[in-house]
Amino acid sequence: LLPVLPMVGVAFALYRAVQRADEYGRIVMLECMALGFGASMIASMALGFLGGIGVAWTFGGWLVFGVGMTAWSGTLLVRGVR
């Protein structure tokens, strides 16, 4: 679990970035985070249902993470924020 500890710093950095942003930047960041979270939850549910019928993937957590980050970055690209 030691590699997870730096993620606390990432969460704190994201919090600070949202707090420092102006209103438009804050809306865009929170919208992108929300869409990434929603996409990762859909992927998580799909993997859960697949696990219920006997299909188990050892890299399922990375798949959920990848789907969420792809949705987050894709939303940023569509919104035109760099």
mmCIF file of the N, C-alpha and C atoms, coordinates in Angstrom:
data_MODEL
# 
_entry.id   MODEL 
# 
loop_
_atom_site.group_PDB 
_atom_site.id 
_atom_site.type_symbol 
_atom_site.label_atom_id 
_atom_site.label_alt_id 
_atom_site.label_comp_id 
_atom_site.label_asym_id 
_atom_site.label_entity_id 
_atom_site.label_seq_id 
_atom_site.pdbx_PDB_ins_code 
_atom_site.Cartn_x 
_atom_site.Cartn_y 
_atom_site.Cartn_z 
_atom_site.occupancy 
_atom_site.B_iso_or_equiv 
_atom_site.pdbx_formal_charge 
_atom_site.auth_seq_id 
_atom_site.auth_comp_id 
_atom_site.auth_asym_id 
_atom_site.auth_atom_id 
_atom_site.pdbx_PDB_model_num 
ATOM 1   N N  . LEU A 1 1  ? 0.805   -1.216  0.000   1.00 0.00 ? 1  LEU A N  1 
ATOM 2   C CA . LEU A 1 1  ? 0.000   0.000   0.000   1.00 0.00 ? 1  LEU A CA 1 
ATOM 3   C C  . LEU A 1 1  ? 0.845   1.277   0.000   1.00 0.00 ? 1  LEU A C  1 
ATOM 4   N N  . LEU A 1 2  ? 2.144   1.153   0.139   1.00 0.00 ? 2  LEU A N  1 
ATOM 5   C CA . LEU A 1 2  ? 2.989   2.352   0.159   1.00 0.00 ? 2  LEU A CA 1 
ATOM 6   C C  . LEU A 1 2  ? 2.910   3.187   -1.117  1.00 0.00 ? 2  LEU A C  1 
ATOM 7   N N  . PRO A 1 3  ? 2.783   2.605   -2.307  1.00 0.00 ? 3  PRO A N  1 
ATOM 8   C CA . PRO A 1 3  ? 2.652   3.442   -3.504  1.00 0.00 ? 3  PRO A CA 1 
ATOM 9   C C  . PRO A 1 3  ? 1.365   4.279   -3.524  1.00 0.00 ? 3  PRO A C  1 
ATOM 10  N N  . VAL A 1 4  ? 0.394   3.911   -2.705  1.00 0.00 ? 4  VAL A N  1 
ATOM 11  C CA . VAL A 1 4  ? -0.861  4.663   -2.665  1.00 0.00 ? 4  VAL A CA 1 
ATOM 12  C C  . VAL A 1 4  ? -0.701  5.982   -1.892  1.00 0.00 ? 4  VAL A C  1 
ATOM 13  N N  . LEU A 1 5  ? 0.246   6.014   -0.971  1.00 0.00 ? 5  LEU A N  1 
ATOM 14  C CA . LEU A 1 5  ? 0.418   7.216   -0.140  1.00 0.00 ? 5  LEU A CA 1 
ATOM 15  C C  . LEU A 1 5  ? 0.667   8.491   -0.947  1.00 0.00 ? 5  LEU A C  1 
ATOM 16  N N  . PRO A 1 6  ? 1.469   8.479   -2.016  1.00 0.00 ? 6  PRO A N  1 
ATOM 17  C CA . PRO A 1 6  ? 1.627   9.717   -2.792  1.00 0.00 ? 6  PRO A CA 1 
ATOM 18  C C  . PRO A 1 6  ? 0.333   10.214  -3.421  1.00 0.00 ? 6  PRO A C  1 
ATOM 19  N N  . MET A 1 7  ? -0.640  9.334   -3.571  1.00 0.00 ? 7  MET A N  1 
ATOM 20  C CA . MET A 1 7  ? -1.918  9.767   -4.142  1.00 0.00 ? 7  MET A CA 1 
ATOM 21  C C  . MET A 1 7  ? -2.641  10.750  -3.223  1.00 0.00 ? 7  MET A C  1 
ATOM 22  N N  . VAL A 1 8  ? -2.339  10.716  -1.937  1.00 0.00 ? 8  VAL A N  1 
ATOM 23  C CA . VAL A 1 8  ? -2.890  11.719  -1.023  1.00 0.00 ? 8  VAL A CA 1 
ATOM 24  C C  . VAL A 1 8  ? -2.374  13.097  -1.442  1.00 0.00 ? 8  VAL A C  1 
ATOM 25  N N  . GLY A 1 9  ? -1.106  13.157  -1.819  1.00 0.00 ? 9  GLY A N  1 
ATOM 26  C CA . GLY A 1 9  ? -0.538  14.418  -2.315  1.00 0.00 ? 9  GLY A CA 1 
ATOM 27  C C  . GLY A 1 9  ? -1.175  14.858  -3.620  1.00 0.00 ? 9  GLY A C  1 
ATOM 28  N N  . VAL A 1 10 ? -1.482  13.900  -4.488  1.00 0.00 ? 10 VAL A N  1 
ATOM 29  C CA . VAL A 1 10 ? -2.153  14.229  -5.749  1.00 0.00 ? 10 VAL A CA 1 
ATOM 30  C C  . VAL A 1 10 ? -3.543  14.792  -5.473  1.00 0.00 ? 10 VAL A C  1 
ATOM 31  N N  . ALA A 1 11 ? -4.267  14.176  -4.554  1.00 0.00 ? 11 ALA A N  1 
ATOM 32  C CA . ALA A 1 11 ? -5.601  14.675  -4.200  1.00 0.00 ? 11 ALA A CA 1 
ATOM 33  C C  . ALA A 1 11 ? -5.515  16.082  -3.619  1.00 0.00 ? 11 ALA A C  1 
ATOM 34  N N  . PHE A 1 12 ? -4.514  16.322  -2.777  1.00 0.00 ? 12 PHE A N  1 
ATOM 35  C CA . PHE A 1 12 ? -4.341  17.654  -2.201  1.00 0.00 ? 12 PHE A CA 1 
ATOM 36  C C  . PHE A 1 12 ? -3.986  18.668  -3.283  1.00 0.00 ? 12 PHE A C  1 
ATOM 37  N N  . ALA A 1 13 ? -3.140  18.275  -4.239  1.00 0.00 ? 13 ALA A N  1 
ATOM 38  C CA . ALA A 1 13 ? -2.771  19.180  -5.331  1.00 0.00 ? 13 ALA A CA 1 
ATOM 39  C C  . ALA A 1 13 ? -3.977  19.503  -6.210  1.00 0.00 ? 13 ALA A C  1 
ATOM 40  N N  . LEU A 1 14 ? -4.833  18.511  -6.472  1.00 0.00 ? 14 LEU A N  1 
ATOM 41  C CA . LEU A 1 14 ? -6.049  18.765  -7.239  1.00 0.00 ? 14 LEU A CA 1 
ATOM 42  C C  . LEU A 1 14 ? -6.981  19.716  -6.496  1.00 0.00 ? 14 LEU A C  1 
ATOM 43  N N  . TYR A 1 15 ? -7.092  19.513  -5.204  1.00 0.00 ? 15 TYR A N  1 
ATOM 44  C CA . TYR A 1 15 ? -7.932  20.401  -4.395  1.00 0.00 ? 15 TYR A CA 1 
ATOM 45  C C  . TYR A 1 15 ? -7.416  21.842  -4.474  1.00 0.00 ? 15 TYR A C  1 
ATOM 46  N N  . ARG A 1 16 ? -6.115  22.006  -4.342  1.00 0.00 ? 16 ARG A N  1 
ATOM 47  C CA . ARG A 1 16 ? -5.536  23.350  -4.411  1.00 0.00 ? 16 ARG A CA 1 
ATOM 48  C C  . ARG A 1 16 ? -5.706  23.969  -5.790  1.00 0.00 ? 16 ARG A C  1 
ATOM 49  N N  . ALA A 1 17 ? -5.571  23.153  -6.837  1.00 0.00 ? 17 ALA A N  1 
ATOM 50  C CA . ALA A 1 17 ? -5.742  23.673  -8.196  1.00 0.00 ? 17 ALA A CA 1 
ATOM 51  C C  . ALA A 1 17 ? -7.169  24.159  -8.423  1.00 0.00 ? 17 ALA A C  1 
ATOM 52  N N  . VAL A 1 18 ? -8.137  23.415  -7.911  1.00 0.00 ? 18 VAL A N  1 
ATOM 53  C CA . VAL A 1 18 ? -9.534  23.840  -8.059  1.00 0.00 ? 18 VAL A CA 1 
ATOM 54  C C  . VAL A 1 18 ? -9.783  25.112  -7.261  1.00 0.00 ? 18 VAL A C  1 
ATOM 55  N N  . GLN A 1 19 ? -9.197  25.215  -6.075  1.00 0.00 ? 19 GLN A N  1 
ATOM 56  C CA . GLN A 1 19 ? -9.399  26.401  -5.244  1.00 0.00 ? 19 GLN A CA 1 
ATOM 57  C C  . GLN A 1 19 ? -8.776  27.647  -5.864  1.00 0.00 ? 19 GLN A C  1 
ATOM 58  N N  . ARG A 1 20 ? -7.663  27.489  -6.580  1.00 0.00 ? 20 ARG A N  1 
ATOM 59  C CA . ARG A 1 20 ? -6.972  28.634  -7.168  1.00 0.00 ? 20 ARG A CA 1 
ATOM 60  C C  . ARG A 1 20 ? -7.559  29.079  -8.498  1.00 0.00 ? 20 ARG A C  1 
ATOM 61  N N  . ALA A 1 21 ? -8.334  28.214  -9.138  1.00 0.00 ? 21 ALA A N  1 
ATOM 62  C CA . ALA A 1 21 ? -8.851  28.515  -10.468 1.00 0.00 ? 21 ALA A CA 1 
ATOM 63  C C  . ALA A 1 21 ? -9.958  29.564  -10.404 1.00 0.00 ? 21 ALA A C  1 
ATOM 64  N N  . ASP A 1 22 ? -10.118 30.259  -11.526 1.00 0.00 ? 22 ASP A N  1 
ATOM 65  C CA . ASP A 1 22 ? -11.245 31.185  -11.615 1.00 0.00 ? 22 ASP A CA 1 
ATOM 66  C C  . ASP A 1 22 ? -12.528 30.375  -11.843 1.00 0.00 ? 22 ASP A C  1 
ATOM 67  N N  . GLU A 1 23 ? -13.656 31.074  -11.991 1.00 0.00 ? 23 GLU A N  1 
ATOM 68  C CA . GLU A 1 23 ? -14.928 30.375  -12.055 1.00 0.00 ? 23 GLU A CA 1 
ATOM 69  C C  . GLU A 1 23 ? -15.022 29.444  -13.260 1.00 0.00 ? 23 GLU A C  1 
ATOM 70  N N  . TYR A 1 24 ? -14.585 29.920  -14.426 1.00 0.00 ? 24 TYR A N  1 
ATOM 71  C CA . TYR A 1 24 ? -14.666 29.085  -15.619 1.00 0.00 ? 24 TYR A CA 1 
ATOM 72  C C  . TYR A 1 24 ? -13.748 27.866  -15.489 1.00 0.00 ? 24 TYR A C  1 
ATOM 73  N N  . GLY A 1 25 ? -12.527 28.086  -15.039 1.00 0.00 ? 25 GLY A N  1 
ATOM 74  C CA . GLY A 1 25 ? -11.589 26.982  -14.866 1.00 0.00 ? 25 GLY A CA 1 
ATOM 75  C C  . GLY A 1 25 ? -12.087 25.972  -13.862 1.00 0.00 ? 25 GLY A C  1 
ATOM 76  N N  . ARG A 1 26 ? -12.713 26.450  -12.815 1.00 0.00 ? 26 ARG A N  1 
ATOM 77  C CA . ARG A 1 26 ? -13.261 25.556  -11.787 1.00 0.00 ? 26 ARG A CA 1 
ATOM 78  C C  . ARG A 1 26 ? -14.395 24.705  -12.356 1.00 0.00 ? 26 ARG A C  1 
ATOM 79  N N  . ILE A 1 27 ? -15.259 25.330  -13.137 1.00 0.00 ? 27 ILE A N  1 
ATOM 80  C CA . ILE A 1 27 ? -16.370 24.587  -13.744 1.00 0.00 ? 27 ILE A CA 1 
ATOM 81  C C  . ILE A 1 27 ? -15.844 23.518  -14.693 1.00 0.00 ? 27 ILE A C  1 
ATOM 82  N N  . VAL A 1 28 ? -14.860 23.894  -15.514 1.00 0.00 ? 28 VAL A N  1 
ATOM 83  C CA . VAL A 1 28 ? -14.311 22.936  -16.474 1.00 0.00 ? 28 VAL A CA 1 
ATOM 84  C C  . VAL A 1 28 ? -13.622 21.783  -15.746 1.00 0.00 ? 28 VAL A C  1 
ATOM 85  N N  . MET A 1 29 ? -12.803 22.087  -14.737 1.00 0.00 ? 29 MET A N  1 
ATOM 86  C CA . MET A 1 29 ? -12.107 21.026  -14.001 1.00 0.00 ? 29 MET A CA 1 
ATOM 87  C C  . MET A 1 29 ? -13.086 20.081  -13.321 1.00 0.00 ? 29 MET A C  1 
ATOM 88  N N  . LEU A 1 30 ? -14.086 20.632  -12.659 1.00 0.00 ? 30 LEU A N  1 
ATOM 89  C CA . LEU A 1 30 ? -15.044 19.786  -11.953 1.00 0.00 ? 30 LEU A CA 1 
ATOM 90  C C  . LEU A 1 30 ? -15.904 18.979  -12.920 1.00 0.00 ? 30 LEU A C  1 
ATOM 91  N N  . GLU A 1 31 ? -16.237 19.561  -14.079 1.00 0.00 ? 31 GLU A N  1 
ATOM 92  C CA . GLU A 1 31 ? -16.998 18.826  -15.081 1.00 0.00 ? 31 GLU A CA 1 
ATOM 93  C C  . GLU A 1 31 ? -16.186 17.646  -15.618 1.00 0.00 ? 31 GLU A C  1 
ATOM 94  N N  . CYS A 1 32 ? -14.905 17.871  -15.881 1.00 0.00 ? 32 CYS A N  1 
ATOM 95  C CA . CYS A 1 32 ? -14.047 16.806  -16.386 1.00 0.00 ? 32 CYS A CA 1 
ATOM 96  C C  . CYS A 1 32 ? -13.839 15.725  -15.338 1.00 0.00 ? 32 CYS A C  1 
ATOM 97  N N  . MET A 1 33 ? -13.669 16.121  -14.087 1.00 0.00 ? 33 MET A N  1 
ATOM 98  C CA . MET A 1 33 ? -13.524 15.133  -13.019 1.00 0.00 ? 33 MET A CA 1 
ATOM 99  C C  . MET A 1 33 ? -14.803 14.317  -12.859 1.00 0.00 ? 33 MET A C  1 
ATOM 100 N N  . ALA A 1 34 ? -15.954 14.978  -12.961 1.00 0.00 ? 34 ALA A N  1 
ATOM 101 C CA . ALA A 1 34 ? -17.228 14.277  -12.808 1.00 0.00 ? 34 ALA A CA 1 
ATOM 102 C C  . ALA A 1 34 ? -17.436 13.272  -13.932 1.00 0.00 ? 34 ALA A C  1 
ATOM 103 N N  . LEU A 1 35 ? -17.105 13.653  -15.163 1.00 0.00 ? 35 LEU A N  1 
ATOM 104 C CA . LEU A 1 35 ? -17.270 12.722  -16.274 1.00 0.00 ? 35 LEU A CA 1 
ATOM 105 C C  . LEU A 1 35 ? -16.287 11.557  -16.164 1.00 0.00 ? 35 LEU A C  1 
ATOM 106 N N  . GLY A 1 36 ? -15.074 11.830  -15.718 1.00 0.00 ? 36 GLY A N  1 
ATOM 107 C CA . GLY A 1 36 ? -14.110 10.751  -15.498 1.00 0.00 ? 36 GLY A CA 1 
ATOM 108 C C  . GLY A 1 36 ? -14.572 9.798   -14.414 1.00 0.00 ? 36 GLY A C  1 
ATOM 109 N N  . PHE A 1 37 ? -15.119 10.361  -13.337 1.00 0.00 ? 37 PHE A N  1 
ATOM 110 C CA . PHE A 1 37 ? -15.632 9.526   -12.249 1.00 0.00 ? 37 PHE A CA 1 
ATOM 111 C C  . PHE A 1 37 ? -16.806 8.683   -12.732 1.00 0.00 ? 37 PHE A C  1 
ATOM 112 N N  . GLY A 1 38 ? -17.712 9.289   -13.483 1.00 0.00 ? 38 GLY A N  1 
ATOM 113 C CA . GLY A 1 38 ? -18.862 8.548   -13.996 1.00 0.00 ? 38 GLY A CA 1 
ATOM 114 C C  . GLY A 1 38 ? -18.445 7.413   -14.922 1.00 0.00 ? 38 GLY A C  1 
ATOM 115 N N  . ALA A 1 39 ? -17.485 7.683   -15.797 1.00 0.00 ? 39 ALA A N  1 
ATOM 116 C CA . ALA A 1 39 ? -17.010 6.646   -16.714 1.00 0.00 ? 39 ALA A CA 1 
ATOM 117 C C  . ALA A 1 39 ? -16.338 5.516   -15.948 1.00 0.00 ? 39 ALA A C  1 
ATOM 118 N N  . SER A 1 40 ? -15.565 5.854   -14.927 1.00 0.00 ? 40 SER A N  1 
ATOM 119 C CA . SER A 1 40 ? -14.915 4.792   -14.157 1.00 0.00 ? 40 SER A CA 1 
ATOM 120 C C  . SER A 1 40 ? -15.933 3.990   -13.349 1.00 0.00 ? 40 SER A C  1 
ATOM 121 N N  . MET A 1 41 ? -16.989 4.612   -12.893 1.00 0.00 ? 41 MET A N  1 
ATOM 122 C CA . MET A 1 41 ? -18.018 3.869   -12.166 1.00 0.00 ? 41 MET A CA 1 
ATOM 123 C C  . MET A 1 41 ? -18.778 2.939   -13.101 1.00 0.00 ? 41 MET A C  1 
ATOM 124 N N  . ILE A 1 42 ? -19.032 3.373   -14.329 1.00 0.00 ? 42 ILE A N  1 
ATOM 125 C CA . ILE A 1 42 ? -19.690 2.497   -15.298 1.00 0.00 ? 42 ILE A CA 1 
ATOM 126 C C  . ILE A 1 42 ? -18.797 1.296   -15.607 1.00 0.00 ? 42 ILE A C  1 
ATOM 127 N N  . ALA A 1 43 ? -17.484 1.559   -15.797 1.00 0.00 ? 43 ALA A N  1 
ATOM 128 C CA . ALA A 1 43 ? -16.554 0.461   -16.046 1.00 0.00 ? 43 ALA A CA 1 
ATOM 129 C C  . ALA A 1 43 ? -16.485 -0.473  -14.846 1.00 0.00 ? 43 ALA A C  1 
ATOM 130 N N  . SER A 1 44 ? -16.518 0.085   -13.650 1.00 0.00 ? 44 SER A N  1 
ATOM 131 C CA . SER A 1 44 ? -16.481 -0.730  -12.440 1.00 0.00 ? 44 SER A CA 1 
ATOM 132 C C  . SER A 1 44 ? -17.723 -1.610  -12.327 1.00 0.00 ? 44 SER A C  1 
ATOM 133 N N  . MET A 1 45 ? -18.879 -1.052  -12.634 1.00 0.00 ? 45 MET A N  1 
ATOM 134 C CA . MET A 1 45 ? -20.110 -1.847  -12.604 1.00 0.00 ? 45 MET A CA 1 
ATOM 135 C C  . MET A 1 45 ? -20.079 -2.950  -13.650 1.00 0.00 ? 45 MET A C  1 
ATOM 136 N N  . ALA A 1 46 ? -19.582 -2.636  -14.840 1.00 0.00 ? 46 ALA A N  1 
ATOM 137 C CA . ALA A 1 46 ? -19.510 -3.639  -15.902 1.00 0.00 ? 46 ALA A CA 1 
ATOM 138 C C  . ALA A 1 46 ? -18.589 -4.783  -15.478 1.00 0.00 ? 46 ALA A C  1 
ATOM 139 N N  . LEU A 1 47 ? -17.436 -4.459  -14.898 1.00 0.00 ? 47 LEU A N  1 
ATOM 140 C CA . LEU A 1 47 ? -16.532 -5.507  -14.420 1.00 0.00 ? 47 LEU A CA 1 
ATOM 141 C C  . LEU A 1 47 ? -17.161 -6.298  -13.274 1.00 0.00 ? 47 LEU A C  1 
ATOM 142 N N  . GLY A 1 48 ? -17.925 -5.622  -12.425 1.00 0.00 ? 48 GLY A N  1 
ATOM 143 C CA . GLY A 1 48 ? -18.617 -6.324  -11.345 1.00 0.00 ? 48 GLY A CA 1 
ATOM 144 C C  . GLY A 1 48 ? -19.639 -7.307  -11.866 1.00 0.00 ? 48 GLY A C  1 
ATOM 145 N N  . PHE A 1 49 ? -20.394 -6.902  -12.894 1.00 0.00 ? 49 PHE A N  1 
ATOM 146 C CA . PHE A 1 49 ? -21.371 -7.815  -13.481 1.00 0.00 ? 49 PHE A CA 1 
ATOM 147 C C  . PHE A 1 49 ? -20.681 -8.979  -14.178 1.00 0.00 ? 49 PHE A C  1 
ATOM 148 N N  . LEU A 1 50 ? -19.562 -8.703  -14.855 1.00 0.00 ? 50 LEU A N  1 
ATOM 149 C CA . LEU A 1 50 ? -18.809 -9.783  -15.488 1.00 0.00 ? 50 LEU A CA 1 
ATOM 150 C C  . LEU A 1 50 ? -18.248 -10.740 -14.438 1.00 0.00 ? 50 LEU A C  1 
ATOM 151 N N  . GLY A 1 51 ? -17.811 -10.188 -13.298 1.00 0.00 ? 51 GLY A N  1 
ATOM 152 C CA . GLY A 1 51 ? -17.335 -11.044 -12.212 1.00 0.00 ? 51 GLY A CA 1 
ATOM 153 C C  . GLY A 1 51 ? -18.440 -11.907 -11.651 1.00 0.00 ? 51 GLY A C  1 
ATOM 154 N N  . GLY A 1 52 ? -19.667 -11.399 -11.684 1.00 0.00 ? 52 GLY A N  1 
ATOM 155 C CA . GLY A 1 52 ? -20.805 -12.163 -11.188 1.00 0.00 ? 52 GLY A CA 1 
ATOM 156 C C  . GLY A 1 52 ? -21.115 -13.394 -12.027 1.00 0.00 ? 52 GLY A C  1 
ATOM 157 N N  . ILE A 1 53 ? -20.746 -13.365 -13.306 1.00 0.00 ? 53 ILE A N  1 
ATOM 158 C CA . ILE A 1 53 ? -21.000 -14.535 -14.154 1.00 0.00 ? 53 ILE A CA 1 
ATOM 159 C C  . ILE A 1 53 ? -19.739 -15.374 -14.350 1.00 0.00 ? 53 ILE A C  1 
ATOM 160 N N  . GLY A 1 54 ? -18.679 -15.038 -13.614 1.00 0.00 ? 54 GLY A N  1 
ATOM 161 C CA . GLY A 1 54 ? -17.492 -15.878 -13.633 1.00 0.00 ? 54 GLY A CA 1 
ATOM 162 C C  . GLY A 1 54 ? -16.318 -15.350 -14.432 1.00 0.00 ? 54 GLY A C  1 
ATOM 163 N N  . VAL A 1 55 ? -16.448 -14.196 -15.060 1.00 0.00 ? 55 VAL A N  1 
ATOM 164 C CA . VAL A 1 55 ? -15.333 -13.618 -15.811 1.00 0.00 ? 55 VAL A CA 1 
ATOM 165 C C  . VAL A 1 55 ? -14.569 -12.694 -14.870 1.00 0.00 ? 55 VAL A C  1 
ATOM 166 N N  . ALA A 1 56 ? -13.351 -13.077 -14.533 1.00 0.00 ? 56 ALA A N  1 
ATOM 167 C CA . ALA A 1 56 ? -12.548 -12.281 -13.601 1.00 0.00 ? 56 ALA A CA 1 
ATOM 168 C C  . ALA A 1 56 ? -11.268 -11.839 -14.295 1.00 0.00 ? 56 ALA A C  1 
ATOM 169 N N  . TRP A 1 57 ? -10.983 -10.545 -14.225 1.00 0.00 ? 57 TRP A N  1 
ATOM 170 C CA . TRP A 1 57 ? -9.765  -9.999  -14.814 1.00 0.00 ? 57 TRP A CA 1 
ATOM 171 C C  . TRP A 1 57 ? -8.852  -9.537  -13.700 1.00 0.00 ? 57 TRP A C  1 
ATOM 172 N N  . THR A 1 58 ? -7.618  -9.938  -13.762 1.00 0.00 ? 58 THR A N  1 
ATOM 173 C CA . THR A 1 58 ? -6.673  -9.539  -12.715 1.00 0.00 ? 58 THR A CA 1 
ATOM 174 C C  . THR A 1 58 ? -6.279  -8.075  -12.852 1.00 0.00 ? 58 THR A C  1 
ATOM 175 N N  . PHE A 1 59 ? -6.421  -7.508  -14.031 1.00 0.00 ? 59 PHE A N  1 
ATOM 176 C CA . PHE A 1 59 ? -6.056  -6.110  -14.244 1.00 0.00 ? 59 PHE A CA 1 
ATOM 177 C C  . PHE A 1 59 ? -7.290  -5.207  -14.300 1.00 0.00 ? 59 PHE A C  1 
ATOM 178 N N  . GLY A 1 60 ? -8.377  -5.653  -13.704 1.00 0.00 ? 60 GLY A N  1 
ATOM 179 C CA . GLY A 1 60 ? -9.626  -4.894  -13.753 1.00 0.00 ? 60 GLY A CA 1 
ATOM 180 C C  . GLY A 1 60 ? -9.517  -3.508  -13.137 1.00 0.00 ? 60 GLY A C  1 
ATOM 181 N N  . GLY A 1 61 ? -8.747  -3.381  -12.053 1.00 0.00 ? 61 GLY A N  1 
ATOM 182 C CA . GLY A 1 61 ? -8.565  -2.064  -11.433 1.00 0.00 ? 61 GLY A CA 1 
ATOM 183 C C  . GLY A 1 61 ? -7.867  -1.090  -12.355 1.00 0.00 ? 61 GLY A C  1 
ATOM 184 N N  . TRP A 1 62 ? -6.885  -1.584  -13.083 1.00 0.00 ? 62 TRP A N  1 
ATOM 185 C CA . TRP A 1 62 ? -6.188  -0.711  -14.041 1.00 0.00 ? 62 TRP A CA 1 
ATOM 186 C C  . TRP A 1 62 ? -7.090  -0.342  -15.203 1.00 0.00 ? 62 TRP A C  1 
ATOM 187 N N  . LEU A 1 63 ? -7.977  -1.242  -15.580 1.00 0.00 ? 63 LEU A N  1 
ATOM 188 C CA . LEU A 1 63 ? -8.921  -0.931  -16.636 1.00 0.00 ? 63 LEU A CA 1 
ATOM 189 C C  . LEU A 1 63 ? -9.871  0.181   -16.200 1.00 0.00 ? 63 LEU A C  1 
ATOM 190 N N  . VAL A 1 64 ? -10.370 0.092   -14.991 1.00 0.00 ? 64 VAL A N  1 
ATOM 191 C CA . VAL A 1 64 ? -11.256 1.134   -14.457 1.00 0.00 ? 64 VAL A CA 1 
ATOM 192 C C  . VAL A 1 64 ? -10.510 2.466   -14.380 1.00 0.00 ? 64 VAL A C  1 
ATOM 193 N N  . PHE A 1 65 ? -9.278  2.434   -13.887 1.00 0.00 ? 65 PHE A N  1 
ATOM 194 C CA . PHE A 1 65 ? -8.461  3.647   -13.808 1.00 0.00 ? 65 PHE A CA 1 
ATOM 195 C C  . PHE A 1 65 ? -8.238  4.236   -15.197 1.00 0.00 ? 65 PHE A C  1 
ATOM 196 N N  . GLY A 1 66 ? -7.906  3.388   -16.164 1.00 0.00 ? 66 GLY A N  1 
ATOM 197 C CA . GLY A 1 66 ? -7.665  3.858   -17.522 1.00 0.00 ? 66 GLY A CA 1 
ATOM 198 C C  . GLY A 1 66 ? -8.888  4.468   -18.166 1.00 0.00 ? 66 GLY A C  1 
ATOM 199 N N  . VAL A 1 67 ? -10.038 3.872   -17.937 1.00 0.00 ? 67 VAL A N  1 
ATOM 200 C CA . VAL A 1 67 ? -11.286 4.418   -18.488 1.00 0.00 ? 67 VAL A CA 1 
ATOM 201 C C  . VAL A 1 67 ? -11.573 5.785   -17.883 1.00 0.00 ? 67 VAL A C  1 
ATOM 202 N N  . GLY A 1 68 ? -11.402 5.911   -16.575 1.00 0.00 ? 68 GLY A N  1 
ATOM 203 C CA . GLY A 1 68 ? -11.652 7.196   -15.920 1.00 0.00 ? 68 GLY A CA 1 
ATOM 204 C C  . GLY A 1 68 ? -10.701 8.285   -16.385 1.00 0.00 ? 68 GLY A C  1 
ATOM 205 N N  . MET A 1 69 ? -9.419  7.957   -16.481 1.00 0.00 ? 69 MET A N  1 
ATOM 206 C CA . MET A 1 69 ? -8.435  8.960   -16.912 1.00 0.00 ? 69 MET A CA 1 
ATOM 207 C C  . MET A 1 69 ? -8.609  9.328   -18.385 1.00 0.00 ? 69 MET A C  1 
ATOM 208 N N  . THR A 1 70 ? -8.994  8.352   -19.201 1.00 0.00 ? 70 THR A N  1 
ATOM 209 C CA . THR A 1 70 ? -9.247  8.631   -20.611 1.00 0.00 ? 70 THR A CA 1 
ATOM 210 C C  . THR A 1 70 ? -10.452 9.556   -20.765 1.00 0.00 ? 70 THR A C  1 
ATOM 211 N N  . ALA A 1 71 ? -11.497 9.302   -19.996 1.00 0.00 ? 71 ALA A N  1 
ATOM 212 C CA . ALA A 1 71 ? -12.671 10.178  -20.057 1.00 0.00 ? 71 ALA A CA 1 
ATOM 213 C C  . ALA A 1 71 ? -12.330 11.573  -19.558 1.00 0.00 ? 71 ALA A C  1 
ATOM 214 N N  . TRP A 1 72 ? -11.540 11.674  -18.498 1.00 0.00 ? 72 TRP A N  1 
ATOM 215 C CA . TRP A 1 72 ? -11.146 12.968  -17.955 1.00 0.00 ? 72 TRP A CA 1 
ATOM 216 C C  . TRP A 1 72 ? -10.341 13.750  -18.984 1.00 0.00 ? 72 TRP A C  1 
ATOM 217 N N  . SER A 1 73 ? -9.305  13.118  -19.550 1.00 0.00 ? 73 SER A N  1 
ATOM 218 C CA . SER A 1 73 ? -8.461  13.829  -20.511 1.00 0.00 ? 73 SER A CA 1 
ATOM 219 C C  . SER A 1 73 ? -9.200  14.095  -21.817 1.00 0.00 ? 73 SER A C  1 
ATOM 220 N N  . GLY A 1 74 ? -10.069 13.171  -22.220 1.00 0.00 ? 74 GLY A N  1 
ATOM 221 C CA . GLY A 1 74 ? -10.865 13.407  -23.425 1.00 0.00 ? 74 GLY A CA 1 
ATOM 222 C C  . GLY A 1 74 ? -11.797 14.592  -23.264 1.00 0.00 ? 74 GLY A C  1 
ATOM 223 N N  . THR A 1 75 ? -12.381 14.725  -22.094 1.00 0.00 ? 75 THR A N  1 
ATOM 224 C CA . THR A 1 75 ? -13.245 15.881  -21.838 1.00 0.00 ? 75 THR A CA 1 
ATOM 225 C C  . THR A 1 75 ? -12.438 17.172  -21.857 1.00 0.00 ? 75 THR A C  1 
ATOM 226 N N  . LEU A 1 76 ? -11.242 17.143  -21.307 1.00 0.00 ? 76 LEU A N  1 
ATOM 227 C CA . LEU A 1 76 ? -10.377 18.331  -21.359 1.00 0.00 ? 76 LEU A CA 1 
ATOM 228 C C  . LEU A 1 76 ? -10.051 18.713  -22.795 1.00 0.00 ? 76 LEU A C  1 
ATOM 229 N N  . LEU A 1 77 ? -9.774  17.718  -23.631 1.00 0.00 ? 77 LEU A N  1 
ATOM 230 C CA . LEU A 1 77 ? -9.470  18.001  -25.032 1.00 0.00 ? 77 LEU A CA 1 
ATOM 231 C C  . LEU A 1 77 ? -10.675 18.569  -25.763 1.00 0.00 ? 77 LEU A C  1 
ATOM 232 N N  . VAL A 1 78 ? -11.859 18.012  -25.495 1.00 0.00 ? 78 VAL A N  1 
ATOM 233 C CA . VAL A 1 78 ? -13.063 18.510  -26.150 1.00 0.00 ? 78 VAL A CA 1 
ATOM 234 C C  . VAL A 1 78 ? -13.371 19.926  -25.701 1.00 0.00 ? 78 VAL A C  1 
ATOM 235 N N  . ARG A 1 79 ? -13.170 20.205  -24.418 1.00 0.00 ? 79 ARG A N  1 
ATOM 236 C CA . ARG A 1 79 ? -13.436 21.553  -23.898 1.00 0.00 ? 79 ARG A CA 1 
ATOM 237 C C  . ARG A 1 79 ? -12.383 22.556  -24.338 1.00 0.00 ? 79 ARG A C  1 
ATOM 238 N N  . GLY A 1 80 ? -11.239 22.080  -24.835 1.00 0.00 ? 80 GLY A N  1 
ATOM 239 C CA . GLY A 1 80 ? -10.207 22.974  -25.339 1.00 0.00 ? 80 GLY A CA 1 
ATOM 240 C C  . GLY A 1 80 ? -9.322  23.570  -24.264 1.00 0.00 ? 80 GLY A C  1 
ATOM 241 N N  . VAL A 1 81 ? -9.251  22.944  -23.100 1.00 0.00 ? 81 VAL A N  1 
ATOM 242 C CA . VAL A 1 81 ? -8.420  23.443  -22.017 1.00 0.00 ? 81 VAL A CA 1 
ATOM 243 C C  . VAL A 1 81 ? -7.122  22.657  -22.018 1.00 0.00 ? 81 VAL A C  1 
ATOM 244 N N  . ARG A 1 82 ? -6.006  23.373  -21.986 1.00 0.00 ? 82 ARG A N  1 
ATOM 245 C CA . ARG A 1 82 ? -4.707  22.692  -21.985 1.00 0.00 ? 82 ARG A CA 1 
ATOM 246 C C  . ARG A 1 82 ? -3.956  23.005  -20.734 1.00 0.00 ? 82 ARG A C  1 
# 
